[in-house]
Amino acid sequence: MSTFRSIEGIFKGAPFQMVGDGFRVSNYFPSGNPFLERLSPFILLDYNSPYEFPPARAARGVGAHPHRGFETVTIAYDGYVEHHDNAGNHGVIGPGDVQWMTAGSGVLHKEYQEQSFAERGGIMHMIQLWVNLPQASKMSPPKYQELLKDQMAYVGLPGDAGTVRIIAGEFEGVKGPAETFTPVNLFDITLKQQGQARFTLPQTFNTAMLVLQGQVKINDESVASASELVLFKNRQGEILIEGMTDALVIVLSGEPIHEPIVQHGPFVMNTEREIVEAFRDLRIGNFGNPNF
């Protein structure tokens, strides 16, 4: 008989708030949250659950803003997000696509609803995840990984129970396309009602699961519904997920980075001095021209 990896807790997100005027999000582990260290290397999860935006003449979103010291991972389920930065990088992601941005030493960029989507309106369903960088990589050059739907890795579950989409890491020997600085597993699991997924992740990896749609039973006992985050203990054992309805969940698991974390707004570094340096660099123009 399998031993299940026990659950530490099931949590709801914070009340919804607008990020700019284009994203309606609930935050699941903000800076200072008592279990933030339990989720390293992940340092923020903003969830824009399905929300219908009416048509608009101007694209909604977030204007030019800086980042340093970590990566942003934007996962699109519905809707279209466009971005560009002051180095000339530009792209659009839509349903099934992921943008994995390494801010590294510093980037100024904008994120907004793609113009034609904003003009017609529609459902926006997105996640933005922040992934910390180890100290040795915090000042690495900025880069983008545009991971389109057709580039993803997929594994069908036994008995036609559903599908696992691997964005990063590995499931059943199949690897996802994302390149990461530290070991990370990130995958979506789509389950049919009564469909099951079983998997085992390293016991030292911090592991959580957010239910995006439907309701699931975990380890034959606990139940989690849409918009609830399940945090697992760092124990050896299998994770069993069963769809009580048709369901979609995202699993995030990674090797913790055992280094100090100092976060101030858009900067995530190891010391207060590095935060001060980041603001100084922004002020004197080392991040580049903000008028783009």
C-alpha positions as CSV (number, residue, x, y, z in Angstrom):
1,M,0.0,0.0,0.0
2,S,1.3,3.4,-0.9
3,T,2.2,6.0,1.7
4,F,0.7,9.4,0.9
5,R,2.5,12.7,1.2
6,S,0.6,14.4,3.9
7,I,-1.0,17.8,3.6
8,E,0.2,20.8,5.7
9,G,-2.8,22.9,4.9
10,I,-5.4,24.2,2.4
11,F,-5.5,28.0,1.9
12,K,-7.7,30.5,0.2
13,G,-6.2,33.5,-1.6
14,A,-6.3,37.1,-0.6
15,P,-9.3,39.3,-1.6
16,F,-9.2,40.2,-5.3
17,Q,-7.5,43.4,-6.4
18,M,-6.6,45.0,-9.7
19,V,-3.1,45.0,-10.9
20,G,-3.1,48.0,-13.2
21,D,-6.5,48.0,-14.9
22,G,-6.1,44.8,-16.8
23,F,-5.6,42.0,-14.3
24,R,-7.9,41.0,-11.5
25,V,-5.9,38.8,-9.1
26,S,-5.9,37.1,-5.8
27,N,-2.4,36.7,-4.1
28,Y,-1.6,33.4,-2.5
29,F,1.7,34.0,-0.7
30,P,2.6,37.6,-0.4
31,S,5.9,38.8,1.2
32,G,5.8,38.3,4.9
33,N,3.3,35.4,4.8
34,P,4.3,32.9,7.5
35,F,4.6,30.0,5.1
36,L,6.5,31.9,2.4
37,E,9.8,30.1,3.2
38,R,7.9,26.8,2.8
39,L,7.3,27.6,-0.8
40,S,10.9,28.6,-1.9
41,P,11.9,28.9,-4.7
42,F,8.4,30.3,-5.5
43,I,7.9,33.8,-3.9
44,L,4.6,35.0,-5.3
45,L,1.5,33.6,-7.0
46,D,-1.1,36.0,-8.5
47,Y,-4.1,34.2,-9.8
48,N,-6.5,35.9,-12.2
49,S,-9.4,33.4,-12.0
50,P,-11.8,33.5,-15.0
51,Y,-13.1,37.1,-15.3
52,E,-14.9,38.7,-18.2
53,F,-13.6,42.1,-19.2
54,P,-16.0,44.3,-21.3
55,P,-14.7,45.7,-24.6
56,A,-12.4,48.7,-24.3
57,R,-10.9,51.1,-26.7
58,A,-7.5,51.2,-25.0
59,A,-5.5,48.1,-24.0
60,R,-5.7,47.5,-20.3
61,G,-2.7,46.5,-18.2
62,V,0.4,47.6,-16.3
63,G,2.7,50.4,-17.6
64,A,6.5,50.4,-17.5
65,H,7.9,48.9,-14.3
66,P,11.2,47.3,-13.2
67,H,12.2,43.9,-11.9
68,R,15.5,42.5,-10.6
69,G,16.7,39.2,-9.0
70,F,14.0,36.7,-10.0
71,E,11.9,35.3,-12.8
72,T,8.2,35.9,-13.7
73,V,6.2,33.0,-15.2
74,T,3.0,34.1,-16.9
75,I,0.6,31.2,-17.8
76,A,-2.3,31.9,-20.1
77,Y,-5.5,29.8,-19.9
78,D,-7.9,32.3,-21.5
79,G,-7.3,35.7,-23.0
80,Y,-4.2,37.3,-24.6
81,V,-1.4,39.2,-22.9
82,E,1.1,41.3,-24.7
83,H,4.4,42.6,-23.4
84,H,7.4,44.7,-24.5
85,D,10.5,46.0,-22.8
86,N,13.0,48.8,-23.3
87,A,15.4,46.5,-25.0
88,G,13.0,45.9,-27.8
89,N,11.7,42.5,-26.8
90,H,8.0,42.0,-27.6
91,G,5.5,39.1,-27.7
92,V,2.0,37.9,-27.2
93,I,0.8,34.8,-25.4
94,G,-2.6,33.2,-25.5
95,P,-4.5,30.1,-24.3
96,G,-2.0,27.3,-23.6
97,D,1.1,29.5,-23.8
98,V,3.7,30.5,-21.2
99,Q,6.1,33.4,-21.0
100,W,9.1,32.7,-18.7
101,M,11.0,35.9,-18.1
102,T,14.3,36.1,-16.3
103,A,14.6,39.6,-14.9
104,G,18.1,38.9,-13.6
105,S,20.2,42.1,-13.4
106,G,17.2,44.2,-14.3
107,V,14.5,44.9,-16.9
108,L,11.9,47.5,-17.5
109,H,8.8,46.1,-19.2
110,K,5.0,46.6,-19.8
111,E,2.3,43.9,-19.6
112,Y,-1.2,44.5,-21.0
113,Q,-4.1,42.9,-22.7
114,E,-3.4,42.4,-26.4
115,Q,-5.1,45.2,-28.3
116,S,-7.7,43.2,-30.4
117,F,-8.6,41.1,-27.3
118,A,-9.2,44.3,-25.3
119,E,-11.3,45.8,-28.1
120,R,-13.6,42.8,-28.3
121,G,-13.5,41.9,-24.5
122,G,-13.6,38.4,-23.1
123,I,-12.6,36.0,-20.4
124,M,-9.1,36.6,-18.9
125,H,-7.7,33.5,-17.0
126,M,-4.1,33.8,-16.1
127,I,-1.4,33.0,-13.4
128,Q,1.7,34.9,-12.7
129,L,4.3,33.1,-10.6
130,W,7.5,34.6,-9.3
131,V,10.5,32.2,-9.1
132,N,13.5,33.3,-7.0
133,L,17.0,33.2,-8.4
134,P,20.0,31.9,-6.3
135,Q,22.5,34.6,-5.3
136,A,25.0,33.5,-7.9
137,S,22.4,34.1,-10.7
138,K,20.6,37.2,-9.5
139,M,22.6,39.5,-11.8
140,S,22.5,37.2,-14.8
141,P,21.5,38.9,-18.2
142,P,17.7,39.3,-18.7
143,K,16.1,36.8,-21.1
144,Y,12.8,35.4,-22.3
145,Q,11.5,32.0,-22.9
146,E,8.3,32.1,-25.0
147,L,6.9,28.6,-24.5
148,L,4.0,28.2,-26.9
149,K,1.2,25.6,-26.6
150,D,2.6,23.4,-29.3
151,Q,6.0,23.3,-27.6
152,M,4.7,21.9,-24.4
153,A,5.2,18.3,-23.3
154,Y,2.1,16.2,-22.6
155,V,1.4,12.8,-20.9
156,G,-1.9,11.0,-21.1
157,L,-3.1,9.5,-17.8
158,P,-4.0,5.8,-17.6
159,G,-7.6,4.9,-18.5
160,D,-8.1,8.1,-20.4
161,A,-8.4,9.9,-17.0
162,G,-6.9,13.2,-18.2
163,T,-3.7,14.8,-19.3
164,V,-0.6,16.2,-17.6
165,R,1.0,19.2,-19.4
166,I,4.6,19.6,-18.3
167,I,5.9,23.2,-18.4
168,A,9.1,22.6,-16.4
169,G,10.7,19.6,-14.8
170,E,9.6,16.1,-15.4
171,F,6.6,13.8,-15.2
172,E,6.8,10.1,-15.9
173,G,10.1,10.6,-17.6
174,V,8.8,13.3,-19.9
175,K,10.5,16.7,-19.6
176,G,9.0,20.1,-20.1
177,P,10.5,22.8,-22.3
178,A,11.4,25.5,-19.7
179,E,15.0,26.0,-18.7
180,T,15.4,26.8,-15.0
181,F,18.2,27.9,-12.7
182,T,17.3,25.6,-9.9
183,P,15.3,22.3,-10.1
184,V,11.6,23.1,-10.6
185,N,8.6,21.0,-11.5
186,L,5.6,22.9,-12.9
187,F,2.7,21.2,-14.6
188,D,-1.0,21.3,-15.2
189,I,-3.2,18.3,-14.6
190,T,-6.5,18.1,-16.4
191,L,-8.8,15.4,-14.9
192,K,-12.1,14.0,-15.9
193,Q,-14.6,13.3,-13.2
194,Q,-13.4,10.2,-11.3
195,G,-10.1,10.4,-13.2
196,Q,-6.9,10.0,-11.1
197,A,-3.3,11.2,-11.3
198,R,-0.5,9.7,-9.1
199,F,3.0,11.0,-8.8
200,T,5.9,11.2,-6.4
201,L,8.1,14.3,-6.0
202,P,11.4,14.6,-4.0
203,Q,10.6,14.9,-0.3
204,T,13.0,17.9,0.0
205,F,11.2,19.9,-2.7
206,N,8.6,22.4,-1.4
207,T,5.3,21.3,-3.1
208,A,1.9,22.9,-3.5
209,M,-1.1,22.7,-5.8
210,L,-3.7,25.3,-6.8
211,V,-7.1,24.1,-8.0
212,L,-8.0,26.2,-11.0
213,Q,-11.3,24.6,-11.9
214,G,-13.7,22.0,-10.4
215,Q,-13.1,20.0,-7.2
216,V,-10.6,17.3,-6.3
217,K,-10.0,14.7,-3.6
218,I,-6.4,14.4,-2.5
219,N,-4.9,11.3,-1.0
220,D,-8.3,9.7,-0.6
221,E,-9.3,12.0,2.2
222,S,-9.0,15.8,1.7
223,V,-11.1,17.9,-0.7
224,A,-10.0,21.1,-2.4
225,S,-12.2,23.3,-4.6
226,A,-11.5,25.9,-7.2
227,S,-9.1,28.8,-6.0
228,E,-7.8,26.8,-3.0
229,L,-4.1,26.2,-2.6
230,V,-2.9,22.9,-1.1
231,L,0.5,22.9,0.6
232,F,2.1,19.5,1.2
233,K,4.5,18.6,4.0
234,N,8.1,17.8,3.1
235,R,7.6,14.1,3.6
236,Q,8.3,11.1,1.4
237,G,5.1,9.8,-0.2
238,E,2.9,9.6,-3.2
239,I,0.3,12.3,-4.1
240,L,-3.0,11.0,-5.4
241,I,-5.5,13.5,-7.0
242,E,-9.0,12.4,-8.1
243,G,-11.5,14.6,-10.0
244,M,-14.7,14.8,-8.0
245,T,-15.8,16.8,-11.1
246,D,-14.0,17.6,-14.3
247,A,-11.0,19.6,-12.9
248,L,-7.8,21.5,-13.6
249,V,-5.0,21.9,-11.1
250,I,-1.5,23.3,-11.4
251,V,1.3,21.6,-9.4
252,L,4.4,23.6,-8.4
253,S,7.4,21.9,-6.7
254,G,10.9,23.0,-6.4
255,E,14.2,22.6,-4.5
256,P,14.3,25.4,-1.9
257,I,16.9,28.1,-2.1
258,H,18.4,28.3,1.4
259,E,19.5,31.9,1.2
260,P,18.2,35.1,2.8
261,I,15.3,36.8,0.9
262,V,14.9,40.6,1.0
263,Q,12.0,41.8,-1.1
264,H,10.9,45.3,-1.8
265,G,8.3,45.8,-4.4
266,P,9.7,44.7,-7.8
267,F,13.1,43.7,-6.4
268,V,14.0,40.4,-4.7
269,M,17.6,40.2,-3.4
270,N,19.6,38.7,-0.5
271,T,20.4,41.9,1.5
272,E,19.0,45.3,2.2
273,R,22.1,46.9,0.6
274,E,21.3,45.1,-2.7
275,I,17.8,46.5,-2.5
276,V,19.2,50.0,-2.0
277,E,21.5,49.5,-5.0
278,A,18.6,48.3,-7.2
279,F,16.7,51.5,-6.5
280,R,19.8,53.6,-7.1
281,D,20.4,51.9,-10.4
282,L,16.9,52.5,-11.4
283,R,17.1,56.2,-10.4
284,I,20.4,56.8,-12.3
285,G,19.2,55.1,-15.4
286,N,21.1,51.8,-15.3
287,F,17.9,49.9,-16.1
288,G,17.6,51.9,-19.4
289,N,15.2,54.4,-20.8
290,P,11.7,54.1,-19.1
291,N,10.1,56.0,-21.9
292,F,9.5,53.2,-24.4
